[in-house]
Amino acid sequence: MKTHDVLFFAIQVDCESTQRAIQNPALGERALRGLADVMAATGTKGTFFVIPRDLEVHAPIYAALEAAGHEVGLHIHVDEPGGTEFLGDRGADDQRRILTEAIDRFAQVRGRRPESFCPGYFSANDHTFGLLEELGFTHGAVSCPTRDLPSCASVWGASSLDPRYPHRHNRVLDGDVDFVDLPVTIDPASRMWGGSHPLDLRVELVDAKNHRYTIEKSLKRQVAAGTPLKQLHALTHNVFEYGEPADFRRQTYVGMVAAAKAAATQAGLVFRGATLRELAGEFRRLVPRPGIASSASRRKKSPPRKR
Ligand SMILES: [Zn+2]
């Protein structure tokens, strides 16, 4: 099957049950087991972005998730005396130090460096993408298009609604950084939190019916725009009772996947659950990064127009 016949569906799970504001690793563990269960039941795969402390506390669970075909990447909420939780209000040296420390803790537990990254609050600035490339990350969920939360150093303007290579000097623009940024699926026209945040495919935000509108609208836009990679990207956190069949979030997720499958069929596409690593790989295959065009494609380029 060719990729253009597929609708990829991914969900990222931000894992932070040991965070200061939550401090409930037992709930985190129940959520992870429940999510693994509901993902198996729906034919979907998770990308678990994990803060270092959660990774240390739940090490065997993440090993099992990865063995089952899910992805484990790095999540960061900065926890330093006197500072904010955000990456996006820090200079390059500070961000490099914070990222390097977290990478080391990840590698201690997992025996490898993380390849994917998501910052808490989608907080980043114009230093961040170049640093992620420098530190060997290949992909992640960094931008949140149209989010306008200066208090969280998370301001994204009209950044791309679709997977992209980001710009190395301006986080909002597309560019040539060797890192695939995979934004969560949003409806830019539906605003929440006083207009500062779009309705996104965050499971816990609304019910399945509302998510269905976002799913249908996003896919319709992608088909009309002819985007090379048709994909939906949902989001949740490991702080809900996903193991309980009657849990509202679990039922919402089941409804979201059903809506995505129906939308795929309607559009003549085949539904496929995927990790963000798989999405990034498909994107790299379909969209060459600017500046690394193959010699063959350079030769094919049309000659410059006469002036
Ligand atoms: Zn978080």
Residues whose N, C-alpha, C, O or C-beta is under 5 A from the ligand:
A	BS01	ZN	D14 E16 G120 Y121
